[in-house]
């Protein structure tokens, strides 16, 4: 998975945690977001999968995601 996909999944998980209606769902999504944040921090492109949603040019699935603007690594507090 490329870095853009990791940032996207981390942001989606963090948003899902914020919108969760139960403590269990909130915790599960926070853990997912933290896992993605850890993978982002330890990202090593040669060892990551070669699939990228941005490779699907001309489709609605091609996304560009930038890192957090506040300089953080995207961690979610538990």
C-alpha positions as CSV (number, residue, x, y, z in Angstrom):
1,X,0.0,0.0,0.0
2,X,1.5,3.4,-0.9
3,X,1.8,6.3,1.4
4,X,-1.2,8.2,0.0
5,X,-3.4,5.2,0.7
6,X,-2.1,4.9,4.2
7,X,-2.9,8.6,4.9
8,X,-6.4,8.2,3.4
9,X,-7.2,5.1,5.5
10,X,-5.8,6.8,8.6
11,X,-8.0,9.8,8.1
12,X,-11.1,7.7,7.4
13,X,-10.5,5.7,10.5
14,X,-10.0,8.8,12.6
15,X,-13.2,10.3,11.3
16,X,-15.1,7.1,11.9
17,X,-13.8,7.1,15.5
18,X,-15.0,10.6,16.0
19,X,-18.5,9.8,14.6
20,X,-18.8,6.4,16.4
21,X,-21.9,6.1,18.6
22,X,-20.6,3.3,20.8
23,X,-17.4,3.0,22.9
24,X,-16.5,-0.3,21.2
25,X,-16.7,1.2,17.7
26,X,-14.8,4.3,18.8
27,X,-12.0,2.2,20.2
28,X,-11.9,-0.1,17.1
29,X,-11.6,2.9,14.7
30,X,-9.0,4.6,17.0
31,X,-6.9,1.4,16.9
32,X,-7.2,1.2,13.2
33,X,-6.1,4.9,12.8
34,X,-3.2,4.3,15.2
35,X,-2.1,1.3,13.2
36,X,-2.1,3.3,10.0
37,X,-0.3,6.1,11.7
38,X,2.4,3.6,12.8
39,X,2.7,2.3,9.2
40,X,3.0,5.9,8.0
41,X,5.8,6.6,10.5
42,X,7.6,3.4,9.5
43,X,6.9,3.7,5.8
44,X,9.6,2.0,3.6
45,X,8.5,2.2,0.0
46,X,10.5,-0.7,-1.4
47,X,8.9,-3.1,1.2
48,X,5.3,-1.8,0.7
49,X,2.8,-3.3,-1.8
50,X,2.9,-1.9,-5.3
51,X,-0.9,-1.4,-5.5
52,X,-2.0,2.2,-5.5
53,X,-5.5,3.7,-6.0
54,X,-3.8,6.5,-7.8
55,X,-2.7,4.1,-10.5
56,X,-6.4,3.8,-11.5
57,X,-6.1,6.9,-13.8
58,X,-9.4,8.2,-15.2
59,X,-11.6,6.6,-12.5
60,X,-13.4,8.1,-9.6
61,X,-11.1,6.1,-7.3
62,X,-8.0,8.1,-8.1
63,X,-7.3,10.2,-5.0
64,X,-4.6,12.5,-3.9
65,X,-4.2,12.8,-0.1
66,X,-1.7,15.0,1.6
67,X,-0.1,14.6,5.1
68,X,-1.7,16.4,8.0
69,X,-1.1,20.2,7.8
70,X,-0.3,20.5,11.5
71,X,3.0,18.6,11.2
72,X,1.8,15.6,13.2
73,X,2.1,12.1,12.1
74,X,-1.7,11.5,12.3
75,X,-1.8,9.7,15.6
76,X,-5.2,9.4,17.4
77,X,-5.2,9.7,21.1
78,X,-7.0,6.8,23.0
